[in-house]
C-alpha cells in the first residue's frame, strides 16, 4: 500500500514537471516570436522581407432610430501581405497587397525609397499622414480600429513624391495627387490636380523615425519622451481643400498619451464654404507586460454655416451635424512586447446621429446608418509578422 502511494506521488510529480516544462517551453517560444525577423539576407548586398497580416473580428451594434436597429456578425476587415526588398540599406522597394471584408483586393502601397544619412526620398503610392490618429499601422493600434476622427481627416495613400529630413527637428514635404487618391480603406478618394503637404515634428527626448509605428508603448524601461507636430495640406481641384492640424504625443515605459486636432475647409463653386474641425485624445496604460487598457474620445464638428461637404469629402456624407465617440478597451498581447499576436476588446458609444454627420456607416466598425446614438462592442484577434 505504501509503495502504491509512493508510485502515485511520483507519477503526479512527473506530470507536474512535464506540465511546467511544457509551459516554460511555450513561454520561450512566445519570447522568441517577439524578436523573430522574417527578413532574408543575401549577403551584404540585398534583403527581402515578406510579412502577412490578418484581422478576424466579431462586431455587435445596437442603435436608436435605425433600420436595422441591431447588427452582429463576423468579418475579416483586413488581410494583407507586405513585401519589402532593399539594396545596400540605401534603396528599398515596398508593396502592400490587401483584401477587405467585401472580398476586394488591391495594391494598397507601391513605392521606392532611398535613404542617405538624414535624408529620405520616396516615390510611388504611399501613406499621407495628416494626423497622429492614423499614423500607426492598423495592426499596431491599441484600439480595435481607427477612430472616426482619424478616418474623416485621414490622408490615406497618395500617389506622388515625398522628401524628409531628420535632425533636431523632422521636416516632411509631399507633392501628390491628393488625399486618399491612391487607396482608402473607408472614405472616397479626393483626387486633385496638385496637392502639397508639409509637416514639422519637434521631438523632446530620445526618438527615432519609427517612434509612432506602434501606438502601444510597451514596458521596456525606456525614458519618457514627447513629440509636437504641425501639418498643413492644400490641394487644388474642382473643390479646393485646406487642412491644418497639430498633435502632441507623450510616451514612456508602459504608457502613452496622444492628442490631435484638425481643421478642414472645402471651397465649392457656387456653394457656401464647408468647414469642419476634429479632436482626438487617447491614453493607454499597461497593467502588466501583456495587458493594456485604454480610453479614447474623438469628435468631428461642423463649423461656420454648417454647409454640406462636397460629395467626395466623406463618401457622400453631408457632415452638417457633430459626431462624438467615447471608447474604452483592452488588449492582451499573446506574444509579449510586440504586435505579433494579440486579442482585443473594445466598447464604443457614439453619442450623435450618424446619418447627417461626416462619418459613413460601416457595420464592421460598429457604425450603423442611424438618426440617433448607438453602442458597439468588438472583439478581434490580430496576427502580424
N, C-alpha and C positions, 0 to 999 in steps of 0.2 A: 504493500500500500504506500509505504514511504517512498519507494523507488518510483512508483507511478506519479506521485505528486511532484517529485523532482524532475521527471521527464516532462510533465505538463508545464512546469515553470520554465524549464529550459527551452521548450518549444515556444512559449509566449515571449520569452526574452529574445529568441531568434527572430520571431515575426516582427517584434518591435524594432529590432536592429535593422531588419530589411526595410521596414517602412521608413525609418529615419534616414537610412541610406538612400532610398529612392527619392524622398523629399529633398534631401541635400543635393542629389544629382539633378533633380528638376530645377532647383534654385540656381545651380551652377549653369544649367542650360539657358535659363532666362537672363542671367547676368551676361553670358556670352552673346545672347541675341541683342542686347542693348548696344554692344560695341561692334557688332558684325558689319563688315564693309563689303558691299556687293560689287565693288569695283574690280575689274580685271585689268592688270597692268601688263603692257607689252614693253618690258624693259624700262628705260628712261625716256622712251620716245612718245608713247601714246597710252591712253587708258579708255576703258569702256565700262559704263555703269548702266545696268538695267534694273529698274525699281518698279514693282507692281504696287498698287494701292486700291483698297476696296472698302466701301462702307455698306453695311447692311442695317436697316433701320425699321423700327415699328413706331408709328405715329397714331395718336388718338387726339381728336379735337372736338370740343363742344362749343357751339356758337349761338348767340342770340340774334334773332331776326335774320336767319339764313336758311337756305334750302339747297342741300340738306343741312340740318342743324348739327349733325354729328357725323364724323368720318373716322374710321380706324382702318389700318392696313399696314402691310409690309412693303418696303421698297428698297431698291439699290440705287440711292441717289448719285453715287459716283463709283465708277470702275475705271482706273487709269493705268497707263503704262508710261513710265518715264525712261527715255533712252538718252544718255549723255556720253559724248565722246570728246576726247581732247588730245592735243599735241603739245608736248613740251611744257605743260602747265601754262601756256600762253593763249592758245586758241581753243575754244570749246564750242561744240555744236550740240543743241538740245532739242529734242522732240517730245511732246506730250500728247498722247492719243487718249481720248476719253470717251466713255459711254455713259449716258444719263439714264434715269429710271424709265424714260419712254422708249428706250432701245436705240436711240440715235447715237451715232459715233462720229467723231470729227478730230482733225488735228487742232488741238487747243493752243499749243505753243510750237513754234518752229523758228529758231534764231541761231545766229552765230555771234560769239562773243570773244573779244580779245582783251587781255589784261596786260598791263605793263606798269609795274610799281604801284603807284596810287591811282592810275587811270584805268577806266574800263569803258570799252565801246561795244555796243550791241546793235544788231540789225536783224529785222525779221518781224515775227509776231511774238510779243512778249507782254508781261504784266505792266499795266499802267496804274501805279499806286496813287490814289487820290486821297486816301485817309488811312489812319492806323488800323481801323476796324477790319479792313480787308487785306492787310499786309501778310499775316501768316498764311501758309498753305492750308487748305481745308483740313487735312489730317492733323495739323499741328495746332488746332484751336482748342481752348479749354471748353468752350461751349459746343453744343452739338452741331451748330451751323452758324453761318454768318448772321449778324444782326440785320434787321430791316434797314437800319441806318447805313451799314456797310454796303448793302445791295443797291439801295437807291442812289447813293453818291459814289458808287464804285466805278473805277475806270476799266475793269475787266481786262481783256487782252487787246492791245492796239497793234497796228502794223506801222512800222517806221524805223527810226534810228534813235539811239539814246547814248548819251555820254555822261559819265560820272567821274568825280574826283573825290578821293577820301584823304583827308588830312586832319588838322584840328577841327575842321567842320567838313560836312559831306555835301557836295553840290551835285544835283542830278538835273539834266536838261533833256527833253524829249521833243522830237518833231514827228508827227504821225498823221494817221487818217481819222483820228477822233476817238473818244471814249467808247469802249466795247465794240470797236469796228472790226476786230479780228475774231473775237469769241466772247460770249457772255453766257453765264450759266442760267441767269434768271430774267434779266431785262433785255429789251430790244437794243440793237446797236444804234449809236449816234454817229453816223458817218459824216465826216467833214471834208471840205476842200483842203483845209490845212488846219492842224491843231498843234499848239505848243504848250509844254508843261515845264514848270520849274519847281524844284523842291530844295529846301535848305534844311539841314539837320545839324543841331548842335549837341554833341554828346557831353555828358558830365560823368566822369569816372571812366573805368576801363570799358572798352567796347570793341566791336568789330563789325564788318559789313553785314554779317548774318545774325545780328543781335536779336532781331524780331522775327526770325524764321519760325520760331516756336512761341506761341502765346504763353503756355505754362512755363514757369521759372522753377526748375527742379531744385531739390535740396542738394546742392553741390558745394556749399560753403563759399560761394562766390561773394565778392563785395557788392554792396548796393550801388547801382548806377542809374543814370537817368538820361533821357533824350528829349529835346524840344525840337519840333519841326514845324515848318510853314510851307504852304504849297499854293501855287497859282496856275490855273489852267484856262486857256482860251482856245476856242475853235470857231472857224468861220464856215458857214453853210447857209442853207435857207433859214435856219434858226441859229443865230449866234449864241454861243454858250460861254458863260464865265463862271468859274468855280474857284473859290478861295477858302482856305481852311488851315487848321493847325492842330497839333496834337502834342501831348506830353506823356511819356512813359517812365515809370519808376519800377525797377526790377531788382530783386535781391535773392537770397537763398531761401527758396520756398514760397515766395510771394511776388505778385506783380499787380500794378495798377496802371490802367490805360484810360486816358480821356482824349476825346477827339471832337472837334466841331467843324462844320462846313456850311458855307453859304453858296447857293447856286442861283444864277439868273439866266433866263431864256428870253431872247428877243425874237418876236414873231412878227411877220408882215401883217399890218392892219389888225393886230390883236394886242390887247394890253400886255405889258411886261409881266411875265410869270417869275415869281421869286419863291424860294424855299430855303429853310435852314434846318440843320440837324445836329444832334448831340448824342454821343456815346460815352458811357462810363462803365468800365469793367474792373472788377477786383477779384483776384484769385489767391487761395492760400492752401498750401499742402499741410494736411493734418498729420500725415506720415509720409514715408518715402513713396508710397504708391497711391495714396488717396488725396485728391484735390477737390476742394469745393470752391464755388464762385458765385458771384451775384452781378447782375448787369441791368442797366437802364439805357434805353435808347429811344429817341423820338424824332419825328420829322414834322415841321411846322410850315404851313404856307404863310407867306409874308405879303405886304402891300395890299393890292386889290383882290388877292386870292384868285387870280386869273388861272384858268386851266392850263396845265402843262402841254407842251407840244406832244403829238401822238407818239414820237419816238423817244421821249424822255423817260417814260416809266411804263412801257408796253401798253400804252393806251389809257393808263390810269389818270384821272383828272387832277389829283393832288390838291384839291381845294379845301380839304379838312386835315386836321392833325392826326398822327398815328403814333401812339406811345406803347412801349412794351417793357414790362418788368419780368426779368428772368432769373432763375437760380438753378443750380445743378451740381453734379459731382462727376468726377472721372476716376476710374480705377485703372491704374497702369499695370497690366499683367507683366509686361516687360518694364522693369523699373528704369527711371531716368531717361526715358525716350518715348517717342510717339509711335513705336513699332507696333504695339498691340495693346488696345485699351477698350474698356467698356464705359459708355457714357449715358447719363440720365439727366434730363432737364425738364423743367416746367416753365411755361411761358404764359403770361397774362397780357393779352392785347386789349388795351383799355378803350379803344375807339373803333369807329366803323371803318371797315376796310374798303367798302365799295366806292367811296369818294376820296380816298387817300391816295398817296403816291406809291402804295405797296400793292403789287399784284398778288392775287391768290395763288397758293401753291400747297396742295394737300400734304406733300412730303415734308414741307417746312412747318406745317401746322397752322397755316393761314388760309381760312376759308373765305369765299365771297360772302360777306355778311355786312349788314347795316347796323350791327351792334357789337358789343365786346365779345371776346372768345378766349378760351383757355385750351392750351395744348400740352400734351406730355409726349416726350420722345425718348426712346431707348435705342442705342445703336452700338455696334461693335466695329472697330476700325483696325485694319491691318495695313501697315505701310512699311516697306523696306527702305 
